[in-house]
Amino acid sequence: MNKFIKWTPRILTILFIAFLSMFSFDVFFEGYGFPEIIVAFVMHNVPTFVVALFLIYAWKKPKWGGWPFIIAGLCSIVFFKTYRDPIVFLIVSFPAILIGLLFIYDGIRSNPKRTRKNKNKK
């Protein structure tokens, strides 16, 4: 169970990054020239890069690294108005919030100070 809790948010984040990066491939079919394609591809991948940075931080500090995911999920609710359509909410906003909560839970559960206190009580 411990490995499941540890690896679930990490794997979900990698899948979420892959999902976000899929949207950047439409620039190849727009008829742009090579320089415009490169710029558009990089611009479309900015959310992917940001989520990858969140993952790097959360991997090292899961207790605090989950908060950027939750904040990003809440911001996506407001900015993209995903509250209007439940399907869009479940695809865009909910994964980030769920990943953040799982990282925080993993960080709290695996805190060495917490486990030392519990061992001393026995």
MMTF fields as JSON, N, C-alpha, C and O atoms, coordinates in Angstrom:
{
  "mmtfVersion": "1.0.0",
  "mmtfProducer": "UNKNOWN",
  "numBonds": 487,
  "numAtoms": 488,
  "numGroups": 122,
  "numChains": 1,
  "numModels": 1,
  "chainsPerModel": [1],
  "groupsPerChain": [122],
  "chainIdList": ["A"],
  "bondAtomList": [4, 2, 8, 6, 12, 10, 16, 14, 20, 18, 24, 22, 28, 26, 32, 30, 36, 34, 40, 38, 44, 42, 48, 46, 52, 50, 56, 54, 60, 58, 64, 62, 68, 66, 72, 70, 76, 74, 80, 78, 84, 82, 88, 86, 92, 90, 96, 94, 100, 98, 104, 102, 108, 106, 112, 110, 116, 114, 120, 118, 124, 122, 128, 126, 132, 130, 136, 134, 140, 138, 144, 142, 148, 146, 152, 150, 156, 154, 160, 158, 164, 162, 168, 166, 172, 170, 176, 174, 180, 178, 184, 182, 188, 186, 192, 190, 196, 194, 200, 198, 204, 202, 208, 206, 212, 210, 216, 214, 220, 218, 224, 222, 228, 226, 232, 230, 236, 234, 240, 238, 244, 242, 248, 246, 252, 250, 256, 254, 260, 258, 264, 262, 268, 266, 272, 270, 276, 274, 280, 278, 284, 282, 288, 286, 292, 290, 296, 294, 300, 298, 304, 302, 308, 306, 312, 310, 316, 314, 320, 318, 324, 322, 328, 326, 332, 330, 336, 334, 340, 338, 344, 342, 348, 346, 352, 350, 356, 354, 360, 358, 364, 362, 368, 366, 372, 370, 376, 374, 380, 378, 384, 382, 388, 386, 392, 390, 396, 394, 400, 398, 404, 402, 408, 406, 412, 410, 416, 414, 420, 418, 424, 422, 428, 426, 432, 430, 436, 434, 440, 438, 444, 442, 448, 446, 452, 450, 456, 454, 460, 458, 464, 462, 468, 466, 472, 470, 476, 474, 480, 478, 484, 482],
  "bondOrderList": [1, 1, 1, 1, 1, 1, 1, 1, 1, 1, 1, 1, 1, 1, 1, 1, 1, 1, 1, 1, 1, 1, 1, 1, 1, 1, 1, 1, 1, 1, 1, 1, 1, 1, 1, 1, 1, 1, 1, 1, 1, 1, 1, 1, 1, 1, 1, 1, 1, 1, 1, 1, 1, 1, 1, 1, 1, 1, 1, 1, 1, 1, 1, 1, 1, 1, 1, 1, 1, 1, 1, 1, 1, 1, 1, 1, 1, 1, 1, 1, 1, 1, 1, 1, 1, 1, 1, 1, 1, 1, 1, 1, 1, 1, 1, 1, 1, 1, 1, 1, 1, 1, 1, 1, 1, 1, 1, 1, 1, 1, 1, 1, 1, 1, 1, 1, 1, 1, 1, 1, 1],
  "groupList": [{"groupName": "MET", "atomNameList": ["N", "CA", "C", "O"], "elementList": ["N", "C", "C", "O"], "formalChargeList": [0, 0, 0, 0], "bondAtomList": [1, 0, 2, 1, 3, 2], "bondOrderList": [1, 1, 2], "singleLetterCode": "M", "chemCompType": "L-PEPTIDE LINKING"}, {"groupName": "ASN", "atomNameList": ["N", "CA", "C", "O"], "elementList": ["N", "C", "C", "O"], "formalChargeList": [0, 0, 0, 0], "bondAtomList": [1, 0, 2, 1, 3, 2], "bondOrderList": [1, 1, 2], "singleLetterCode": "N", "chemCompType": "L-PEPTIDE LINKING"}, {"groupName": "LYS", "atomNameList": ["N", "CA", "C", "O"], "elementList": ["N", "C", "C", "O"], "formalChargeList": [0, 0, 0, 0], "bondAtomList": [1, 0, 2, 1, 3, 2], "bondOrderList": [1, 1, 2], "singleLetterCode": "K", "chemCompType": "L-PEPTIDE LINKING"}, {"groupName": "PHE", "atomNameList": ["N", "CA", "C", "O"], "elementList": ["N", "C", "C", "O"], "formalChargeList": [0, 0, 0, 0], "bondAtomList": [1, 0, 2, 1, 3, 2], "bondOrderList": [1, 1, 2], "singleLetterCode": "F", "chemCompType": "L-PEPTIDE LINKING"}, {"groupName": "ILE", "atomNameList": ["N", "CA", "C", "O"], "elementList": ["N", "C", "C", "O"], "formalChargeList": [0, 0, 0, 0], "bondAtomList": [1, 0, 2, 1, 3, 2], "bondOrderList": [1, 1, 2], "singleLetterCode": "I", "chemCompType": "L-PEPTIDE LINKING"}, {"groupName": "TRP", "atomNameList": ["N", "CA", "C", "O"], "elementList": ["N", "C", "C", "O"], "formalChargeList": [0, 0, 0, 0], "bondAtomList": [1, 0, 2, 1, 3, 2], "bondOrderList": [1, 1, 2], "singleLetterCode": "W", "chemCompType": "L-PEPTIDE LINKING"}, {"groupName": "THR", "atomNameList": ["N", "CA", "C", "O"], "elementList": ["N", "C", "C", "O"], "formalChargeList": [0, 0, 0, 0], "bondAtomList": [1, 0, 2, 1, 3, 2], "bondOrderList": [1, 1, 2], "singleLetterCode": "T", "chemCompType": "L-PEPTIDE LINKING"}, {"groupName": "PRO", "atomNameList": ["N", "CA", "C", "O"], "elementList": ["N", "C", "C", "O"], "formalChargeList": [0, 0, 0, 0], "bondAtomList": [1, 0, 2, 1, 3, 2], "bondOrderList": [1, 1, 2], "singleLetterCode": "P", "chemCompType": "L-PEPTIDE LINKING"}, {"groupName": "ARG", "atomNameList": ["N", "CA", "C", "O"], "elementList": ["N", "C", "C", "O"], "formalChargeList": [0, 0, 0, 0], "bondAtomList": [1, 0, 2, 1, 3, 2], "bondOrderList": [1, 1, 2], "singleLetterCode": "R", "chemCompType": "L-PEPTIDE LINKING"}, {"groupName": "LEU", "atomNameList": ["N", "CA", "C", "O"], "elementList": ["N", "C", "C", "O"], "formalChargeList": [0, 0, 0, 0], "bondAtomList": [1, 0, 2, 1, 3, 2], "bondOrderList": [1, 1, 2], "singleLetterCode": "L", "chemCompType": "L-PEPTIDE LINKING"}, {"groupName": "ALA", "atomNameList": ["N", "CA", "C", "O"], "elementList": ["N", "C", "C", "O"], "formalChargeList": [0, 0, 0, 0], "bondAtomList": [1, 0, 2, 1, 3, 2], "bondOrderList": [1, 1, 2], "singleLetterCode": "A", "chemCompType": "L-PEPTIDE LINKING"}, {"groupName": "SER", "atomNameList": ["N", "CA", "C", "O"], "elementList": ["N", "C", "C", "O"], "formalChargeList": [0, 0, 0, 0], "bondAtomList": [1, 0, 2, 1, 3, 2], "bondOrderList": [1, 1, 2], "singleLetterCode": "S", "chemCompType": "L-PEPTIDE LINKING"}, {"groupName": "ASP", "atomNameList": ["N", "CA", "C", "O"], "elementList": ["N", "C", "C", "O"], "formalChargeList": [0, 0, 0, 0], "bondAtomList": [1, 0, 2, 1, 3, 2], "bondOrderList": [1, 1, 2], "singleLetterCode": "D", "chemCompType": "L-PEPTIDE LINKING"}, {"groupName": "VAL", "atomNameList": ["N", "CA", "C", "O"], "elementList": ["N", "C", "C", "O"], "formalChargeList": [0, 0, 0, 0], "bondAtomList": [1, 0, 2, 1, 3, 2], "bondOrderList": [1, 1, 2], "singleLetterCode": "V", "chemCompType": "L-PEPTIDE LINKING"}, {"groupName": "GLU", "atomNameList": ["N", "CA", "C", "O"], "elementList": ["N", "C", "C", "O"], "formalChargeList": [0, 0, 0, 0], "bondAtomList": [1, 0, 2, 1, 3, 2], "bondOrderList": [1, 1, 2], "singleLetterCode": "E", "chemCompType": "L-PEPTIDE LINKING"}, {"groupName": "GLY", "atomNameList": ["N", "CA", "C", "O"], "elementList": ["N", "C", "C", "O"], "formalChargeList": [0, 0, 0, 0], "bondAtomList": [1, 0, 2, 1, 3, 2], "bondOrderList": [1, 1, 2], "singleLetterCode": "G", "chemCompType": "PEPTIDE LINKING"}, {"groupName": "TYR", "atomNameList": ["N", "CA", "C", "O"], "elementList": ["N", "C", "C", "O"], "formalChargeList": [0, 0, 0, 0], "bondAtomList": [1, 0, 2, 1, 3, 2], "bondOrderList": [1, 1, 2], "singleLetterCode": "Y", "chemCompType": "L-PEPTIDE LINKING"}, {"groupName": "HIS", "atomNameList": ["N", "CA", "C", "O"], "elementList": ["N", "C", "C", "O"], "formalChargeList": [0, 0, 0, 0], "bondAtomList": [1, 0, 2, 1, 3, 2], "bondOrderList": [1, 1, 2], "singleLetterCode": "H", "chemCompType": "L-PEPTIDE LINKING"}, {"groupName": "CYS", "atomNameList": ["N", "CA", "C", "O"], "elementList": ["N", "C", "C", "O"], "formalChargeList": [0, 0, 0, 0], "bondAtomList": [1, 0, 2, 1, 3, 2], "bondOrderList": [1, 1, 2], "singleLetterCode": "C", "chemCompType": "L-PEPTIDE LINKING"}],
  "groupTypeList": [0, 1, 2, 3, 4, 2, 5, 6, 7, 8, 4, 9, 6, 4, 9, 3, 4, 10, 3, 9, 11, 0, 3, 11, 3, 12, 13, 3, 3, 14, 15, 16, 15, 3, 7, 14, 4, 4, 13, 10, 3, 13, 0, 17, 1, 13, 7, 6, 3, 13, 13, 10, 9, 3, 9, 4, 16, 10, 5, 2, 2, 7, 2, 5, 15, 15, 5, 7, 3, 4, 4, 10, 15, 9, 18, 11, 4, 13, 3, 3, 2, 6, 16, 8, 12, 7, 4, 13, 3, 9, 4, 13, 11, 3, 7, 10, 4, 9, 4, 15, 9, 9, 3, 4, 16, 12, 15, 4, 8, 11, 1, 7, 2, 8, 6, 8, 2, 1, 2, 1, 2, 2],
  "groupIdList": [1, 2, 3, 4, 5, 6, 7, 8, 9, 10, 11, 12, 13, 14, 15, 16, 17, 18, 19, 20, 21, 22, 23, 24, 25, 26, 27, 28, 29, 30, 31, 32, 33, 34, 35, 36, 37, 38, 39, 40, 41, 42, 43, 44, 45, 46, 47, 48, 49, 50, 51, 52, 53, 54, 55, 56, 57, 58, 59, 60, 61, 62, 63, 64, 65, 66, 67, 68, 69, 70, 71, 72, 73, 74, 75, 76, 77, 78, 79, 80, 81, 82, 83, 84, 85, 86, 87, 88, 89, 90, 91, 92, 93, 94, 95, 96, 97, 98, 99, 100, 101, 102, 103, 104, 105, 106, 107, 108, 109, 110, 111, 112, 113, 114, 115, 116, 117, 118, 119, 120, 121, 122],
  "secStructList": [7, 2, 2, 2, 2, 2, 2, 2, 2, 2, 2, 2, 2, 2, 2, 2, 2, 2, 2, 2, 2, 2, 4, 4, 4, 4, 4, 4, 4, 1, 7, 7, 7, 2, 2, 2, 2, 2, 2, 2, 2, 2, 2, 2, 6, 2, 2, 2, 2, 2, 2, 2, 2, 2, 2, 2, 2, 2, 2, 2, 7, 2, 2, 2, 2, 2, 2, 2, 2, 2, 2, 2, 2, 2, 2, 2, 2, 2, 2, 6, 6, 4, 4, 4, 7, 2, 2, 2, 0, 0, 0, 0, 0, 2, 2, 2, 2, 2, 2, 2, 2, 2, 2, 2, 2, 2, 2, 2, 2, 6, 7, 2, 2, 2, 2, 2, 2, 2, 2, 2, 2, 7],
  "xCoordList": [0.824, 0.0, 0.863, 0.509, 2.007, 2.868, 3.413, 3.47, 3.814, 4.334, 3.228, 3.467, 2.027, 0.903, 0.648, 0.453, 0.651, 0.408, 1.546, 1.319, 2.769, 3.919, 3.93, 4.22, 3.621, 3.785, 2.551, 2.68, 1.386, 0.168, 0.198, -0.075, 0.514, 0.518, 1.613, 1.436, 2.731, 3.82, 3.434, 3.677, 2.831, 2.401, 1.265, 1.245, 0.312, -0.783, -0.26, -0.785, 0.764, 1.33, 1.994, 1.849, 2.718, 3.353, 2.292, 2.46, 1.212, 0.117, -0.55, -0.922, -0.701, -1.289, -0.387, -0.88, 0.928, 1.876, 1.753, 1.748, 1.655, 1.487, 0.187, 0.149, -0.88, -2.166, -2.069, -2.567, -1.432, -1.294, -0.432, -0.701, 0.595, 1.483, 0.832, 1.281, -0.218, -0.914, -1.483, -1.558, -1.882, -2.505, -1.516, -1.93, -0.237, 0.756, 1.046, 1.666, 0.624, 0.943, 0.063, 0.339, -0.971, -1.807, -1.088, -1.544, 0.007, 0.723, 1.37, 1.665, 1.596, 2.234, 1.281, 1.722, 0.002, -0.988, -1.608, -2.606, -1.044, -1.6, -1.041, -1.575, 0.008, 0.574, 1.566, 1.829, 2.122, 3.127, 4.475, 4.69, 5.372, 6.749, 7.489, 6.957, 8.725, 9.479, 9.674, 9.441, 10.093, 10.268, 8.965, 8.963, 7.874, 6.59, 6.138, 5.523, 6.449, 6.087, 6.841, 6.259, 8.121, 8.919, 8.38, 8.219, 8.107, 7.6, 6.231, 5.987, 5.357, 4.013, 4.092, 3.346, 4.983, 5.128, 5.607, 5.098, 6.574, 7.073, 5.978, 5.793, 5.262, 4.192, 3.073, 2.524, 2.747, 1.712, 2.166, 1.341, 3.473, 4.001, 4.331, 4.855, 4.051, 4.322, 3.597, 4.223, 2.302, 1.654, 2.317, 2.396, 2.787, 3.475, 4.758, 5.058, 5.521, 6.767, 6.493, 7.231, 5.44, 5.093, 4.706, 5.15, 3.893, 3.495, 4.71, 4.807, 5.629, 6.855, 7.691, 8.27, 7.754, 8.46, 7.771, 8.43, 6.432, 5.684, 6.022, 6.189, 6.121, 6.429, 7.812, 7.99, 8.784, 10.143, 10.146, 10.758, 9.468, 9.403, 8.646, 9.088, 7.502, 6.677, 7.352, 7.116, 8.177, 8.873, 9.833, 9.996, 10.469, 11.433, 10.755, 11.173, 9.713, 9.005, 7.507, 6.804, 7.012, 5.6, 4.619, 3.537, 4.988, 4.065, 3.776, 2.637, 4.791, 4.611, 4.411, 3.826, 4.884, 4.79, 3.397, 3.134, 2.503, 1.126, 0.348, -0.615, 0.76, 0.022, 0.031, -1.004, 1.138, 1.072, 0.055, -0.585, -0.095, -1.089, -2.503, -3.348, -2.756, -4.088, -4.381, -5.477, -3.411, -3.604, -3.828, -4.686, -3.052, -3.238, -4.615, -5.255, -5.075, -6.406, -7.502, -8.463, -7.36, -8.358, -8.319, -9.362, -7.12, -7.007, -7.626, -8.245, -7.459, -8.056, -9.582, -10.25, -10.133, -11.589, -12.057, -13.065, -11.324, -11.721, -11.433, -12.314, -10.194, -9.789, -10.405, -10.751, -10.544, -11.114, -12.588, -13.209, -13.153, -14.58, -15.015, -16.045, -14.205, -14.536, -15.719, -16.233, -16.152, -17.324, -18.596, -19.615, -18.56, -19.756, -20.109, -21.281, -19.084, -19.307, -18.594, -17.37, -19.339, -18.712, -17.638, -16.637, -17.838, -16.854, -15.545, -14.47, -15.626, -14.42, -13.738, -12.511, -14.52, -13.949, -13.187, -12.074, -13.784, -13.141, -11.88, -10.978, -11.812, -10.65, -9.547, -8.37, -9.892, -8.89, -8.513, -7.33, -9.471, -9.196, -9.025, -8.111, -9.891, -9.883, -8.572, -8.114, -7.939, -6.678, -5.609, -4.899, -5.488, -4.475, -4.784, -3.877, -6.039, -6.416, -6.197, -5.673, -6.59, -6.398, -4.911, -4.515, -4.097, -2.654, -2.079, -1.268, -2.489, -2.007, -2.376, -1.543, -3.614, -4.045, -3.285, -2.939, -3.02, -2.272, -0.826, -0.273, -0.21, 1.155, 1.192, 2.075, 0.247, 0.212, 0.002, 0.666, -0.908, -1.145, 0.115, 0.454, 0.806, 2.048, 3.096, 3.816, 3.187, 4.16, 3.872, 4.794, 2.608, 2.235, 2.444, 2.938, 2.061, 2.167, 3.62, 3.929, 4.5, 5.891, 6.807, 8.029, 6.235, 7.033, 7.787, 7.154, 9.128, 9.882, 9.622, 9.657, 9.365, 9.08, 7.794, 7.697, 6.814, 5.53, 5.678, 5.086, 6.451, 6.596, 7.411, 7.156, 8.389, 9.159, 8.257, 8.363, 7.374, 6.455, 5.543, 5.277, 5.067, 4.17, 4.904, 4.305, 6.18, 6.94, 7.197, 7.204, 7.41, 7.661, 6.413, 6.529, 5.245, 4.002, 3.769, 3.069, 4.335, 4.09, 4.841, 4.739],
  "yCoordList": [-1.2, 0.0, 1.258, 2.252, 1.221, 2.402, 2.771, 3.951, 1.772, 2.056, 2.604, 3.48, 2.083, 2.564, 4.048, 4.828, 4.426, 5.821, 6.709, 7.85, 6.192, 6.974, 7.172, 8.272, 6.136, 6.209, 6.678, 7.13, 6.591, 7.005, 8.465, 8.727, 9.44, 10.824, 11.079, 11.911, 10.384, 10.574, 10.063, 10.728, 8.879, 8.308, 9.125, 9.371, 9.552, 10.393, 11.712, 12.211, 12.272, 13.519, 13.315, 14.147, 12.222, 11.933, 11.746, 12.229, 11.059, 10.902, 12.244, 12.504, 13.091, 14.417, 15.282, 16.03, 15.18, 15.908, 15.423, 16.233, 14.114, 13.579, 14.073, 14.4, 14.126, 14.621, 16.092, 16.48, 16.902, 18.323, 18.543, 19.442, 17.731, 17.928, 17.527, 17.956, 16.713, 16.34, 17.553, 17.566, 18.565, 19.74, 20.582, 21.428, 20.377, 21.191, 20.686, 21.401, 19.497, 18.937, 19.481, 19.218, 20.221, 20.784, 21.871, 22.219, 22.409, 23.472, 22.955, 23.74, 21.658, 21.102, 21.045, 20.855, 21.202, 21.106, 22.453, 22.497, 23.538, 24.864, 25.551, 26.58, 25.017, 25.613, 26.73, 27.547, 26.779, 27.774, 27.383, 26.24, 28.36, 28.091, 27.5, 27.45, 27.052, 26.377, 27.241, 26.749, 28.515, 29.311, 29.507, 29.473, 29.709, 29.887, 28.609, 28.654, 27.46, 26.181, 25.995, 25.56, 26.319, 26.153, 27.054, 26.611, 28.31, 29.244, 28.78, 28.772, 28.401, 27.957, 26.67, 26.504, 25.768, 24.509, 24.769, 24.17, 25.652, 25.985, 26.677, 26.37, 27.598, 28.305, 27.35, 27.487, 26.394, 25.43, 24.497, 23.928, 24.348, 23.45, 24.146, 23.499, 25.419, 26.123, 25.462, 25.255, 25.118, 24.424, 23.08, 22.682, 22.395, 21.127, 21.34, 20.578, 22.377, 22.676, 23.057, 22.661, 23.818, 24.24, 23.028, 22.907, 22.145, 20.949, 20.048, 19.417, 19.979, 19.195, 19.784, 19.04, 21.099, 21.731, 21.442, 21.198, 21.47, 21.099, 19.667, 19.383, 18.772, 17.378, 17.241, 16.494, 17.944, 17.875, 18.33, 17.687, 19.43, 19.937, 18.968, 18.679, 18.471, 17.589, 16.245, 15.599, 15.82, 14.545, 14.631, 13.67, 15.795, 15.969, 16.317, 15.851, 17.132, 17.571, 17.389, 18.358, 16.171, 15.924, 16.674, 17.051, 16.893, 17.578, 18.999, 19.46, 19.689, 21.06, 21.107, 22.057, 20.102, 20.081, 19.829, 20.06, 19.36, 19.162, 20.454, 20.526, 21.477, 22.751, 23.437, 23.976, 23.451, 24.073, 23.386, 24.046, 22.071, 21.365, 21.791, 22.014, 21.904, 22.315, 23.74, 24.027, 24.627, 26.017, 26.093, 26.844, 25.309, 25.303, 24.764, 25.276, 23.73, 23.197, 24.202, 24.334, 24.91, 25.93, 27.104, 27.646, 27.494, 28.578, 28.173, 28.996, 26.901, 26.454, 26.466, 26.679, 26.238, 26.321, 27.737, 27.932, 28.731, 30.129, 30.634, 31.19, 30.44, 31.032, 30.346, 31.008, 29.019, 28.291, 27.99, 27.367, 28.431, 28.257, 26.794, 26.49, 25.894, 24.475, 24.094, 22.98, 25.002, 24.728, 24.678, 24.173, 25.191, 25.203, 23.82, 23.512, 22.99, 21.674, 20.616, 20.654, 19.676, 18.676, 17.837, 17.472, 17.537, 16.728, 17.498, 16.935, 18.77, 19.595, 19.728, 19.694, 19.878, 19.946, 18.663, 18.718, 17.514, 16.239, 15.998, 15.282, 16.587, 16.379, 17.385, 17.029, 18.625, 19.689, 19.996, 19.986, 20.262, 20.765, 19.67, 19.731, 18.682, 17.653, 16.875, 16.613, 16.487, 15.74, 16.503, 15.908, 17.801, 18.58, 18.634, 18.501, 18.825, 18.872, 17.508, 17.433, 16.443, 15.094, 14.785, 14.247, 15.115, 14.88, 15.645, 15.104, 16.89, 17.68, 17.068, 16.996, 16.627, 15.997, 14.711, 14.424, 13.929, 12.687, 12.958, 12.241, 13.984, 14.336, 14.779, 14.369, 15.602, 16.068, 14.89, 14.795, 14.007, 12.828, 11.977, 11.503, 11.782, 11.015, 11.71, 11.049, 13.027, 13.76, 13.692, 13.574, 13.763, 13.673, 12.253, 12.048, 11.282, 9.888, 9.446, 8.65, 9.936, 9.482, 10.405, 10.295, 11.31, 12.235, 11.463, 10.812, 11.517, 10.744, 11.202, 10.376, 12.48, 12.968, 12.351, 11.997, 12.226, 11.663, 10.192, 9.74, 9.437, 8.019, 7.795, 6.833, 8.666, 8.553, 8.761, 8.033, 9.744, 9.997, 8.801, 8.424, 8.207, 7.055, 5.854, 5.089, 5.668, 4.553, 4.742, 3.776, 6.004, 6.278, 6.055, 5.758, 6.192, 6.004, 4.54, 4.243, 3.629, 2.2, 1.677, 0.492],
  "zCoordList": [0.0, 0.0, 0.0, -0.633, 0.713, 0.777, -0.595, -0.941, -1.381, -2.723, -3.623, -4.454, -3.449, -4.247, -3.984, -4.916, -2.715, -2.356, -2.837, -3.241, -2.796, -3.225, -4.739, -5.209, -5.506, -6.955, -7.711, -8.849, -7.139, -7.849, -8.288, -9.459, -7.421, -7.911, -8.944, -9.835, -8.839, -9.792, -11.176, -12.183, -11.216, -12.496, -13.088, -14.294, -12.251, -12.75, -13.318, -14.313, -12.695, -13.197, -14.548, -15.443, -14.701, -15.995, -17.076, -18.195, -16.756, -17.717, -18.026, -19.17, -17.014, -17.211, -18.098, -18.942, -17.908, -18.761, -20.202, -21.128, -20.399, -21.755, -22.382, -23.568, -21.581, -22.074, -22.481, -23.538, -21.649, -21.978, -23.218, -24.015, -23.376, -24.523, -25.839, -26.901, -25.79, -27.018, -27.743, -28.971, -26.994, -27.608, -28.394, -29.186, -28.198, -28.898, -30.305, -31.093, -30.633, -31.938, -33.066, -34.236, -32.741, -33.79, -34.594, -35.683, -34.092, -34.814, -36.087, -36.988, -36.178, -37.369, -38.552, -39.686, -38.315, -39.382, -39.733, -40.452, -39.247, -39.467, -40.712, -41.127, -41.313, -42.508, -42.239, -43.122, -41.037, -40.706, -41.301, -41.703, -41.346, -41.715, -40.52, -39.411, -40.757, -39.698, -38.456, -37.352, -38.578, -37.351, -36.57, -35.339, -37.283, -36.601, -35.911, -34.846, -36.529, -35.921, -34.607, -33.613, -34.599, -33.381, -32.26, -31.123, -32.592, -31.583, -31.074, -29.868, -31.978, -31.573, -30.753, -29.789, -31.127, -30.388, -28.962, -28.014, -28.812, -27.474, -26.661, -25.484, -27.278, -26.56, -26.123, -25.03, -26.979, -26.617, -25.488, -24.774, -25.337, -24.312, -23.002, -22.095, -22.865, -21.604, -20.429, -19.389, -20.544, -19.417, -19.098, -17.935, -20.122, -19.914, -19.127, -18.208, -19.484, -18.778, -17.317, -16.415, -17.102, -15.743, -14.89, -13.748, -15.435, -14.678, -14.438, -13.386, -15.39, -15.19, -14.052, -13.26, -13.967, -12.845, -11.521, -10.511, -11.53, -10.329, -9.907, -8.72, -10.89, -10.593, -9.98, -9.018, -10.517, -9.974, -8.515, -7.661, -8.235, -6.86, -5.946, -4.834, -6.428, -5.597, -5.375, -4.354, -6.302, -6.146, -4.967, -4.215, -4.813, -3.728, -2.408, -1.348, -2.474, -1.263, -1.471, -1.76, -1.329, -1.646, -0.759, -1.209, 0.497, 1.413, 0.93, 1.007, 0.438, -0.047, -1.553, -2.071, -2.251, -3.707, -4.24, -5.42, -3.393, -3.837, -3.971, -4.735, -3.233, -3.259, -4.618, -5.008, -5.367, -6.705, -7.62, -8.438, -7.488, -8.299, -7.913, -8.78, -6.616, -6.163, -6.621, -7.104, -6.471, -6.897, -8.402, -8.866, -9.175, -10.631, -11.005, -11.924, -10.296, -10.567, -10.257, -11.015, -9.141, -8.785, -9.76, -10.126, -10.179, -11.167, -12.503, -13.177, -12.888, -14.15, -14.078, -15.089, -12.887, -12.726, -13.022, -13.7, -12.514, -12.674, -14.084, -14.741, -14.549, -15.828, -17.038, -18.017, -16.979, -18.115, -17.931, -18.792, -16.808, -16.502, -16.637, -17.239, -16.061, -16.157, -15.274, -15.376, -14.414, -13.581, -14.409, -13.938, -15.63, -16.479, -17.032, -17.249, -17.257, -17.852, -17.014, -16.886, -16.443, -15.57, -16.276, -15.66, -17.543, -18.272, -18.414, -18.206, -18.765, -18.894, -17.533, -17.447, -16.485, -15.14, -14.81, -14.288, -15.114, -14.803, -15.634, -15.197, -16.823, -17.686, -17.405, -17.456, -17.112, -17.009, -15.559, -15.219, -14.726, -13.375, -12.33, -11.508, -12.36, -11.322, -11.233, -10.121, -12.358, -12.223, -11.44, -10.629, -11.669, -10.955, -9.462, -8.641, -9.104, -7.689, -7.033, -5.921, -7.708, -7.172, -6.989, -5.955, -7.97, -7.879, -6.691, -5.939, -6.52, -5.395, -4.058, -3.155, -3.927, -2.677, -2.408, -1.262, -3.458, -3.279, -2.876, -2.042, -3.459, -3.053, -1.589, -0.835, -1.196, 0.19, 1.14, 2.172, 0.794, 1.632, 1.742, 2.827, 0.626, 0.648, 1.514, 2.262, 1.42, 2.225, 3.706, 4.514, 4.074, 5.486, 6.005, 7.114, 5.187, 5.6, 5.751, 6.638, 4.917, 4.942, 5.733, 5.634, 6.516, 7.313, 8.398, 9.23, 8.412, 9.406, 10.845, 11.758, 11.071, 12.427, 12.948, 14.123, 12.075, 12.474, 12.833, 13.814, 12.066, 12.353, 13.627, 14.353, 13.916, 15.158, 16.369, 17.356, 16.297, 17.406, 17.643, 18.784, 16.543, 16.676, 17.267, 18.022, 16.946, 17.498, 18.994, 19.757, 19.407, 20.823, 21.682, 22.871, 21.103, 21.857, 22.202, 23.17, 21.439, 21.667, 22.804, 23.119]
}
